[in-house]
Amino acid sequence: MVEKYIDSRGTRIWTAAQGSGIPLLLCNGGPGCCDYLQPIAEMLEDLACVIRFEQRGCGRSDLPGPYDVETCISDMEAIRESYGLNRWVVGGHSWGANLAIAYSIAHANRVMGIIGISGGVIHKDRAWSNQYTRLKDQETVPDFLYPPNLEVNEQVNESWGGFVRKPDLLRMIADISIPAILICGERDVRPSWPIQQLATLLPRGKFVSIQGAEHAIWLLRPNELANCLRDFIALIAKETAHL
């Protein structure tokens, strides 16, 4: 694994890359959390060059904002350019999957495929929120090297609220004609129906539920998750070879 900082609008963003093959960017959840997705990268490093990063204000990245969806997307573009990549797969866990969708809307010509792990939620309702609030203390969570930045969490969530209210959002998602896989855990305390809806809306979307898995799927069902991800990367490699 090689770590490096890249510059995005004068802010240093921490990144790490490992493996070789199809380029893949992983976005962690939160928003406002540090990176915790190395176990996912290790599942794929013989098939993909997996790049991880921490949003500005989080973990090892510098603090200066602004903290919003548009800046997150801009930082992702700065990472792609710094690594000299033309196209890549974008994916993420939890809210990171939402960010991968937002990036794919903004830069569809740069994306070969989309991966969502326990995320890809463009809207919720009161029943969704009530179930999550009632059960969230029961779930197993990954280890974090750095505490979350609550300011980032608040401001990016507010920005996300504006993003999902765009009147043409569903139209833009329905126009994303690239392969996508959205994976959730059958025991996730978050209801999965928004993820299933998103998978159906995406023209080449696929929804997978892994039995016995929680929100951090790799903690309890690593083999099942690895098989899904590896099959998807193999699909992208096959399609890319024909271009």
C-alpha positions as CSV (number, residue, x, y, z in Angstrom):
1,M,0.0,0.0,0.0
2,V,1.3,3.5,-0.9
3,E,-0.1,6.6,0.8
4,K,0.1,10.0,-0.7
5,Y,-1.5,13.4,-0.2
6,I,-3.0,15.1,-3.3
7,D,-3.9,18.8,-3.6
8,S,-7.5,19.8,-4.2
9,R,-8.1,23.6,-4.2
10,G,-5.3,24.1,-1.9
11,T,-6.3,21.4,0.6
12,R,-4.3,18.3,1.2
13,I,-6.4,15.1,0.8
14,W,-5.0,11.8,2.2
15,T,-5.2,8.9,-0.2
16,A,-3.9,5.3,-0.2
17,A,-3.6,2.9,-3.2
18,Q,-2.9,-0.8,-3.3
19,G,-3.1,-3.6,-5.9
20,S,-3.2,-3.5,-9.7
21,G,-5.8,-3.8,-12.4
22,I,-9.1,-2.0,-12.8
23,P,-8.9,1.4,-11.0
24,L,-11.4,1.6,-8.2
25,L,-12.1,4.5,-5.8
26,L,-13.7,3.6,-2.4
27,C,-15.6,6.3,-0.4
28,N,-16.1,5.7,3.3
29,G,-19.3,6.5,5.1
30,G,-20.3,9.1,7.5
31,P,-20.2,11.7,6.2
32,G,-17.4,12.9,8.5
33,C,-15.6,9.6,9.2
34,C,-12.0,8.6,8.6
35,D,-11.2,5.7,6.2
36,Y,-12.0,2.2,7.4
37,L,-12.2,0.3,4.1
38,Q,-8.8,-1.4,3.9
39,P,-10.5,-4.8,4.4
40,I,-12.5,-4.2,1.2
41,A,-9.4,-3.1,-0.7
42,E,-7.6,-6.3,0.4
43,M,-10.4,-8.4,-1.1
44,L,-9.7,-6.9,-4.5
45,E,-6.1,-6.0,-4.7
46,D,-5.2,-8.8,-7.2
47,L,-7.9,-7.5,-9.6
48,A,-8.0,-3.8,-9.0
49,C,-5.9,-0.8,-8.1
50,V,-8.0,0.3,-5.1
51,I,-7.7,3.9,-4.0
52,R,-9.1,5.1,-0.7
53,F,-9.3,8.6,0.7
54,E,-10.5,10.7,3.5
55,Q,-12.8,13.7,2.9
56,R,-11.4,17.1,3.7
57,G,-11.8,17.7,7.5
58,C,-11.6,14.0,8.3
59,G,-8.8,11.7,9.5
60,R,-5.5,12.6,7.9
61,S,-6.9,15.1,5.4
62,D,-6.6,18.9,6.1
63,L,-9.4,20.8,7.7
64,P,-10.3,23.7,5.4
65,G,-13.8,23.5,3.9
66,P,-16.2,24.0,2.4
67,Y,-18.0,20.8,3.5
68,D,-20.6,20.0,0.9
69,V,-21.4,17.4,-1.8
70,E,-20.0,19.5,-4.7
71,T,-16.7,19.9,-2.9
72,C,-16.5,16.1,-2.2
73,I,-17.1,15.5,-6.0
74,S,-14.4,18.1,-6.8
75,D,-12.0,16.4,-4.5
76,M,-12.7,13.0,-6.1
77,E,-11.9,14.5,-9.5
78,A,-8.6,15.9,-8.1
79,I,-7.7,12.4,-6.9
80,R,-8.5,10.9,-10.4
81,E,-6.4,13.5,-12.1
82,S,-3.5,13.1,-9.6
83,Y,-3.4,9.3,-10.2
84,G,-3.5,9.9,-14.0
85,L,-6.6,7.9,-14.6
86,N,-9.0,8.4,-17.5
87,R,-11.9,6.2,-16.1
88,W,-12.4,4.2,-13.0
89,V,-15.0,2.4,-10.9
90,V,-16.4,4.4,-8.1
91,G,-17.9,2.8,-5.0
92,G,-18.5,3.3,-1.3
93,H,-19.9,2.1,1.9
94,S,-23.0,3.6,3.6
95,W,-23.1,7.3,2.8
96,G,-20.0,6.8,0.6
97,A,-22.3,4.9,-1.8
98,N,-24.5,8.0,-2.0
99,L,-21.4,10.0,-2.9
100,A,-20.4,7.5,-5.6
101,I,-23.9,8.0,-7.2
102,A,-23.5,11.8,-7.0
103,Y,-20.1,11.6,-8.6
104,S,-21.4,9.3,-11.3
105,I,-24.1,11.8,-12.2
106,A,-21.6,14.7,-12.4
107,H,-18.9,12.7,-14.3
108,A,-20.6,9.8,-16.0
109,N,-17.9,9.8,-18.8
110,R,-15.3,9.0,-16.1
111,V,-17.1,6.0,-14.6
112,M,-16.9,2.4,-15.7
113,G,-19.0,1.0,-12.9
114,I,-20.7,1.8,-9.5
115,I,-20.5,-0.2,-6.3
116,G,-22.7,0.5,-3.3
117,I,-22.1,-1.4,-0.1
118,S,-24.9,-0.8,2.5
119,G,-25.8,2.5,0.8
120,G,-27.3,4.3,-2.1
121,V,-30.1,6.0,-0.3
122,I,-31.4,9.1,-2.1
123,H,-34.5,9.5,0.2
124,K,-35.9,8.2,3.4
125,D,-39.2,8.4,5.2
126,R,-40.2,8.6,8.8
127,A,-40.6,4.8,9.1
128,W,-37.0,4.3,7.8
129,S,-35.7,6.9,10.3
130,N,-37.7,5.4,13.2
131,Q,-36.4,1.9,12.6
132,Y,-32.8,3.0,12.3
133,T,-33.0,5.2,15.5
134,R,-34.6,2.3,17.4
135,L,-32.1,-0.3,16.4
136,K,-28.8,1.5,15.7
137,D,-27.2,0.7,19.1
138,Q,-27.5,-3.1,18.3
139,E,-25.2,-3.1,15.2
140,T,-21.5,-4.0,15.0
141,V,-19.4,-1.1,13.8
142,P,-15.9,-1.1,12.3
143,D,-12.9,0.3,14.1
144,F,-12.0,4.0,13.5
145,L,-8.5,5.3,13.8
146,Y,-9.7,8.9,14.1
147,P,-12.9,10.3,15.7
148,P,-15.6,11.6,13.3
149,N,-15.8,15.3,12.5
150,L,-19.3,16.3,13.5
151,E,-19.0,19.6,11.7
152,V,-18.4,17.8,8.4
153,N,-21.2,15.4,9.2
154,E,-23.7,18.2,9.8
155,Q,-22.8,20.4,6.9
156,V,-22.4,17.6,4.3
157,N,-25.7,16.1,5.4
158,E,-27.4,19.5,4.9
159,S,-25.8,19.7,1.5
160,W,-27.0,16.2,0.7
161,G,-30.5,17.2,1.6
162,G,-30.4,19.9,-1.1
163,F,-28.9,17.5,-3.6
164,V,-31.7,14.9,-3.3
165,R,-34.3,17.6,-3.8
166,K,-33.1,18.4,-7.3
167,P,-36.2,18.1,-9.5
168,D,-34.4,16.2,-12.2
169,L,-32.5,13.9,-9.9
170,L,-34.4,10.7,-10.8
171,R,-34.1,11.5,-14.5
172,M,-30.3,11.9,-14.1
173,I,-30.0,8.6,-12.2
174,A,-32.1,6.8,-14.8
175,D,-29.7,8.1,-17.5
176,I,-26.6,6.4,-15.9
177,S,-26.2,3.5,-18.3
178,I,-23.2,1.8,-16.7
179,P,-23.1,-1.4,-14.6
180,A,-23.9,-0.9,-10.9
181,I,-24.2,-3.3,-8.0
182,L,-25.8,-2.4,-4.7
183,I,-25.2,-4.8,-1.9
184,C,-26.8,-4.8,1.5
185,G,-26.8,-6.9,4.6
186,E,-30.1,-8.8,5.4
187,R,-29.6,-7.9,9.1
188,D,-28.8,-4.2,8.5
189,V,-30.9,-2.1,10.9
190,R,-31.4,0.3,8.0
191,P,-34.4,-0.7,5.8
192,S,-33.2,-1.8,2.4
193,W,-36.1,-0.6,0.3
194,P,-34.4,2.7,-0.9
195,I,-31.4,0.7,-2.1
196,Q,-33.7,-1.7,-4.0
197,Q,-35.5,1.2,-5.6
198,L,-32.2,2.8,-6.7
199,A,-31.0,-0.5,-8.1
200,T,-34.2,-0.8,-10.1
201,L,-34.0,2.8,-11.3
202,L,-30.4,2.4,-12.6
203,P,-30.7,0.8,-16.1
204,R,-28.0,-1.7,-15.4
205,G,-28.4,-1.9,-11.6
206,K,-28.3,-5.1,-9.6
207,F,-29.4,-5.5,-6.0
208,V,-27.9,-8.2,-3.8
209,S,-28.9,-9.0,-0.2
210,I,-26.4,-11.0,1.8
211,Q,-28.0,-13.2,4.5
212,G,-26.7,-12.8,8.0
213,A,-24.8,-9.6,7.3
214,E,-25.1,-6.3,9.1
215,H,-24.3,-2.8,7.9
216,A,-20.5,-3.5,7.9
217,I,-21.0,-6.6,5.7
218,W,-17.3,-7.6,5.8
219,L,-17.3,-8.2,9.5
220,L,-19.7,-11.1,9.5
221,R,-19.9,-12.2,5.8
222,P,-16.5,-11.4,4.2
223,N,-16.5,-14.2,1.7
224,E,-19.9,-13.5,0.4
225,L,-19.1,-9.8,0.0
226,A,-15.8,-10.6,-1.7
227,N,-17.4,-12.9,-4.2
228,C,-20.0,-10.3,-5.2
229,L,-17.3,-7.6,-5.6
230,R,-14.9,-9.8,-7.4
231,D,-17.5,-10.9,-9.9
232,F,-18.5,-7.3,-10.5
233,I,-14.8,-6.2,-11.1
234,A,-14.4,-9.2,-13.5
235,L,-17.5,-8.0,-15.4
236,I,-16.0,-4.5,-15.7
237,A,-12.7,-5.9,-16.8
238,K,-14.4,-8.0,-19.5
239,E,-16.4,-5.1,-20.8
240,T,-13.4,-2.8,-20.8
241,A,-11.4,-5.3,-22.8
242,H,-13.9,-5.0,-25.7
243,L,-13.5,-1.2,-25.9
